[in-house]
Amino acid sequence: MKNKKLEANLSMAVSKVFSGLNMNALKYLLPLWMSPLTGAALRCTFAAAAFWVIGWFMPPEKSSARDKWLLFLLGALGLYGFMFLYLSGLSKTTPVSSSIFTSLQPIWVFLMMIFFYKEKAGAKKIIGISIGLIGALVCILTQQSDDLASDAFMGNMLCLLSSVVYAVYLILSQRILTAIGAITMLRYTFSGAAVSAIIVTFITGFDAPVFSMPFHWTPFLILMFVLIFPTTISYMLLPVGLKYLKTTVVAIYGYLILIVATIASLALGQDRFSWTQTFAIIFICIGVYLVEVAESKE
């Protein structure tokens, strides 16, 4: 069991580090080397193909046709909706701000459980949710548009909405995943997302100068990093951590996204140090921690 927990901790750490670097890589690519819609399409279709190929070498997993269709629909609406909104927002704001709203996902999950599933809201949960939302409001209302964030307010709102959509996706998928293997989940959710992405791209057009001639190796290699590591490997590592670690521990690993994205953004010149962003990060971390601690005790 100790080895399993060590493997789970390592999986979560690597997954979240990749997720943090993913924001910086995508910020480099968007919108100069590809549009947000094309970026979402590339991520969804690449991951869907990768998970189907990987599944051929894995033990077969049992699942019903109904479960597969539900996962497909969740991917088509929830997963694709999340990626589309997230990439659209990131193209207009900074990686640090986008990572701030990604960290809010546990709070949205608990709010939805309270309102739609009548889960009890203790004092610690209410305080945690309030503190986290204050941090989000500070980031939304104080960040100004500049050369690093073309439309900070709209970008932050899109990132905020993307985290809400992903929280809905998590809640709905949780009711299916208890009896389904990880590869089956990844295959069908990403297949659904890929179909949505292809339909939207067919309507709006494929916009990816990264593939145009003369060929540019730097953006192409950064795109390959995004498709292989944060998109495919990171999503494969998540179920390992979720299986053997407590919810509180998983949430704490989510802070790695904030830390990695902040350090990389400042080092690469994709963001500037801001006391208001620092305030928002501290408040959201405290808020999520309080909510997770209350949940684990219950």
Residue pairs with C-beta under 8 A, 6 or more apart in sequence:
4 244
5 244
5 245
7 240
7 244
8 240
8 241
8 243
8 244
8 245
9 241
9 245
9 249
11 237
11 238
11 240
11 241
12 237
12 238
12 240
12 241
12 245
12 249
12 250
12 253
13 253
13 256
14 233
14 234
14 237
15 233
15 234
15 235
15 237
15 238
15 241
15 253
16 253
16 254
16 256
16 257
16 260
17 256
17 260
18 229
18 230
18 233
18 234
19 102
19 230
19 234
19 256
19 257
19 260
20 99
20 256
20 257
20 258
20 259
20 260
20 261
20 264
21 225
21 229
21 230
21 260
21 261
21 264
22 226
22 229
22 230
22 231
22 234
23 90
23 95
23 98
23 99
23 257
23 261
23 264
23 265
24 95
24 261
24 264
24 265
24 268
24 270
25 222
25 225
25 226
25 230
26 39
26 87
26 90
26 95
26 226
27 90
27 91
27 94
27 95
27 265
27 270
28 219
28 222
28 268
28 270
29 39
29 210
29 219
29 222
29 223
29 226
30 36
30 39
30 87
30 90
30 91
31 91
32 209
33 208
33 209
33 210
33 216
33 219
33 223
34 42
34 207
34 208
34 209
34 210
34 223
35 207
35 208
36 84
36 87
36 88
36 90
36 91
37 84
37 87
37 88
37 200
37 201
37 204
37 207
38 201
38 206
38 207
38 208
39 87
40 80
40 83
40 84
40 87
40 197
41 194
41 197
41 198
41 200
41 201
41 206
42 208
42 223
42 227
43 83
43 226
43 227
43 231
44 79
44 80
44 83
44 190
44 193
44 194
44 196
44 197
45 194
45 197
45 198
46 227
46 231
46 232
47 186
47 190
47 193
47 194
47 227
47 231
47 232
47 235
48 187
48 190
48 191
48 193
48 194
49 194
50 232
51 183
51 186
51 187
51 190
51 232
51 236
52 187
52 191
54 183
54 236
55 183
55 184
55 187
58 183
61 180
61 181
61 183
61 184
62 179
62 181
63 179
63 180
63 181
63 184
67 176
67 179
67 180
67 184
68 184
68 188
70 176
71 173
71 176
71 180
71 184
71 185
71 188
71 189
71 192
72 188
72 189
72 191
72 192
72 195
73 192
74 169
74 172
74 173
74 176
74 189
74 192
75 188
75 189
75 190
75 191
75 192
75 193
75 194
75 196
76 192
76 193
76 195
76 196
77 192
77 196
78 165
78 166
78 168
78 169
78 172
78 173
78 189
79 169
79 189
79 190
79 192
79 193
80 192
80 193
80 196
80 197
81 162
81 165
81 169
82 162
82 165
82 166
82 169
83 162
83 193
84 200
85 158
85 159
85 161
85 162
85 165
86 98
86 102
86 158
86 159
86 162
88 155
88 158
89 98
89 101
89 154
89 155
89 156
89 157
89 158
89 159
89 160
89 161
89 162
90 98
90 155
90 159
91 150
91 155
92 149
92 150
92 151
92 152
92 154
92 155
92 158
93 143
93 149
93 151
93 152
93 155
93 156
93 159
94 143
94 148
94 149
94 152
94 265
94 270
94 271
95 261
95 264
95 265
95 270
95 271
96 258
96 261
96 262
96 265
96 271
96 277
96 281
97 139
97 143
97 149
97 152
97 155
97 156
97 159
97 271
97 277
98 155
98 156
98 159
98 261
99 257
99 258
99 261
99 262
100 135
100 136
100 139
100 159
100 258
100 277
100 280
100 281
100 284
101 136
101 139
101 156
101 159
101 160
101 162
101 163
102 159
102 163
102 254
102 257
103 254
103 255
103 257
103 258
103 281
103 284
103 285
103 288
104 132
104 136
104 160
104 163
104 284
104 288
105 163
105 166
105 167
105 170
105 254
106 251
106 254
106 288
106 291
106 292
107 128
107 129
107 132
107 133
107 287
107 288
107 291
108 163
108 164
108 167
108 168
109 167
109 170
109 171
110 119
110 125
110 129
110 291
110 295
111 129
112 167
112 168
112 171
113 119
113 171
114 120
114 121
114 125
120 298
122 294
122 298
124 290
124 291
124 293
124 294
125 290
125 291
125 294
125 295
127 290
128 286
128 287
128 288
128 289
128 290
128 291
128 292
128 294
129 287
129 291
130 287
131 283
131 284
131 286
131 287
131 290
132 283
132 284
132 286
132 287
132 288
132 291
133 287
134 283
134 287
135 279
135 280
135 281
135 282
135 283
135 284
135 287
136 160
136 280
136 284
138 276
138 279
138 280
138 283
139 156
139 276
139 277
139 280
140 153
140 156
140 157
140 160
142 276
143 149
143 152
143 153
143 156
143 274
143 276
143 277
144 152
145 151
145 152
145 153
146 152
148 270
148 271
148 272
149 155
173 185
173 189
176 185
177 185
182 236
182 239
185 239
186 235
186 236
190 235
210 216
210 219
210 220
210 223
211 220
241 250
241 253
242 250
245 253
246 296
247 292
247 295
247 296
248 289
248 292
248 293
248 295
248 296
251 288
251 289
251 292
252 289
252 292
254 288
255 285
258 281
258 285
262 271
262 281
264 270
265 271
266 272
266 273
271 277
